[in-house]
Each structure stands twice: as C-alpha cells, then as structure tokens.
C-alpha cells in the first residue's frame, strides 16, 4: 500500500494585470517564481510558516498567512479537516508592486492543498476559489492557468480564455522601491467615466488581443494605451510618465503600469537591455529608486516540482 503524500513543492508565477487597457479582465504570467514547500505534520502539531526572500519578517508566519488561509479555504470547500501544516515560502515576487504577489500566494496554496486531496478540484474550480479569496480575477487567472488570459465574470461565474503570446516576447520590468497598495490605487479611480473613454479602452483591449494572437507587434504601442486607470494613478505616481516615455523612445513595443503599480512593464523583442537601461536612467533622473529585471511571459501557472519521494504532476 502506498504511503500518503506528506510533502509537496509548488512554484507559482508573478503576474501582470490590465496590460494597459484591459482593466480587471486581462492578466499574464511572468517567468518569476515563488516556491512553496508544504509538509503535513503529525496530528496535534502547531502550524508552522517560514517566509524567506520577499516579505521575510513582514508577512504572517502563522495560520493567518495568506497561503495557509488559501489551503484552509480549499479543505473547507472539500469538507475535509485541515491537518497541521508546515509551510516554507521562498518568495521572489516583490510585495505591493503590481506583480501579483498575493495571487501567487493564493494559487500556490490552492494547488498544494489540491494535491494533498488527490486533485479533487479542477483548475477552473481553483480559479473560482482564488478569485473569491483575492477579490478580483485577472491576476489569479494567469497565476492558475499560466500564459495570457482573458477573464470575464457573468452572474457570479468566471469565464477565461487563453491569448497566445509570441514566443520571443520579452518583459522588461522597472520595479520601484516604492510600494503602492492596491486599495490606494483603486481609491483614486472615478466612479464614472465618459463614454468616449470606455470606447477608447474597449477598442484598445480588442486590438491588444488581436495583436498578440496575430503576432502584429506594430499594434502594441497603441493597443497598450489606457484612459480608465493609468491617468488617475499617475496622480500618486507622477514619475511613471517619464519612465513610459523613456521605454518608448528606446524601442519598447508597448509599456504600461503593471497591475496597480508601482512596477512598470515594457514589452520588447530584441531591445530588452537598451529598454531596461533607459527606463532605469529615466527613473534615476526623476528621483525614483528601483531596479530593472528582464524576463518573459510563461505558459506555466502554479505547478508542482519534484520533492524527494514524490513525482511531480500537473496542477489539476
């Protein structure tokens, strides 16, 4: 008789949301990862959480940790008592920078918990749970499924579809030291917008999807423009405009605020280092401390990696 799985290791990706005009409906996974190791402890043990890397000494190190709570949520959905767990969260995704750190924490926890229950839930089930915990679906859709995703909510049900991204697309990230909380970034948005602005964004969201699917990078500069959130968020991050301009002047295909910020993401194919240098230099001259990182989109969402004694499997 096989021994029950007691240890599992999961990687969950960073994500970028909105991609300019696709407010709360577009997300894309990036090749930057948090790694979660979960061990089932003997009955009666106290939960244990260790956070390394980003968020160390800051994120909760007990059962209130977001990843732990996500695992508990899934067990409750399965109507199974949660056993005592030890979590080791090795985080590379910066907090409060618009790179989906909470989506990675949630998706990693859900995928690990699902594994421990023999994958009783589908990926779509995991997405519904993740969106319930997160409060909005764009980051978690990409974190669960990987790739670029369109996600729509209709009558409390989520629908998601993949969008093909050209294989050689690169993402240049300028990651400021300054954080922007999602709640603060949403607070500056207006309750109503002009019809002209709604049409502006609808047309560019459609063009962005078409540009990716048809591999027409010449459309991306226009397709990543936005009037729904970035102009308002510029009031709390005024230097973003000069960083945008520097990326475009250096040959970026498109540039936008990643999620609610403060990270700025530029898409490129063959000018990544030039774009990175110019974004960094423009930020420095504008008095914004930060760093640059060059990565790329990834088709992988949260998934298992090998743990001694276990065989890696798909997420669902």
Residue, then its C-alpha position, 0 to 999 in steps of 0.5 A: x500500500x502506498x504511503x500518503x503524500x506528506x510533502x509537496x513543492x509548488x512554484x507559482x508565477x508573478x503576474x501582470x494585470x490590465x496590460x494597459x487597457x484591459x482593466x480587471x479582465x486581462x492578466x499574464x504570467x511572468x517567468x518569476x517564481x515563488x516556491x512553496x514547500x508544504x509538509x503535513x505534520x503529525x496530528x496535534x502539531x502547531x502550524x508552522x510558516x517560514x517566509x524567506x526572500x520577499x516579505x521575510x519578517x513582514x508577512x504572517x508566519x502563522x495560520x493567518x498567512x495568506x497561503x495557509x488561509x488559501x489551503x484552509x479555504x480549499x479543505x473547507x470547500x472539500x469538507x475535509x479537516x485541515x491537518x497541521x501544516x508546515x509551510x516554507x515560502x521562498x518568495x521572489x515576487x516583490x510585495x505591493x508592486x503590481x506583480x501579483x504577489x498575493x495571487x501567487x500566494x493564493x494559487x500556490x496554496x490552492x494547488x498544494x492543498x489540491x494535491x494533498x486531496x488527490x486533485x479533487x478540484x479542477x483548475x477552473x474550480x481553483x480559479x473560482x476559489x482564488x478569485x473569491x479569496x483575492x477579490x478580483x480575477x485577472x491576476x489569479x487567472x494567469x497565476x492558475x492557468x499560466x500564459x495570457x488570459x482573458x477573464x470575464x465574470x457573468x452572474x457570479x461565474x468566471x469565464x477565461x480564455x487563453x491569448x497566445x503570446x509570441x514566443x520571443x516576447x520579452x518583459x522588461x520590468x522597472x520595479x520601484x522601491x516604492x510600494x503602492x497598495x492596491x486599495x490606494x490605487x483603486x481609491x483614486x479611480x472615478x466612479x464614472x467615466x465618459x463614454x468616449x473613454x470606455x470606447x477608447x479602452x474597449x477598442x484598445x483591449x480588442x486590438x491588444x488581443x488581436x495583436x498578440x494572437x496575430x503576432x502584429x507587434x506594430x499594434x502594441x504601442x497603441x493597443x497598450x494605451x489606457x484612459x480608465x486607470x493609468x491617468x488617475x494613478x499617475x496622480x500618486x505616481x507622477x514619475x511613471x510618465x517619464x519612465x513610459x516615455x523613456x521605454x518608448x523612445x528606446x524601442x519598447x513595443x508597448x509599456x504600461x503600469x503593471x497591475x496597480x503599480x508601482x512596477x512598470x512593464x515594457x514589452x520588447x523583442x530584441x531591445x530588452x537591455x537598451x529598454x531596461x537601461x533607459x527606463x532605469x536612467x529615466x527613473x534615476x533622473x526623476x528621483x525614483x529608486x528601483x531596479x530593472x529585471x528582464x524576463x518573459x511571459x510563461x505558459x506555466x501557472x502554479x505547478x508542482x516540482x519534484x520533492x524527494x519521494x514524490x513525482x511531480x504532476x500537473x496542477x489539476 
